[in-house]
């Protein structure tokens, strides 16, 4: 999957994210803030009609974050999404994605997302 165009983490976007979660706005980037960048990056893949994902059968199952260094407002980052695995369990699929979040210094964080895709009831 190609890397997304760079986006700048702004103080305003961090404030809006913190407020939406009911967090105190300390100015620091909340640990889960990256979901606001990585989910749109993953949508480029999973919205692809050739991929064939039926969103009406999708549940968000898990999210993990690994920071290699702190990100701050003003940082310019890009995301690269990779499919780590697709497993079928009892007729349902588990789609595991890994997104690398990079800045000028390299990989700043990694985000893993697991989606549960219910099998076709027919």
Order of alpha helices (4+ residues) and beta strands (2+ residues): beta-alpha-alpha-beta-beta-beta-beta
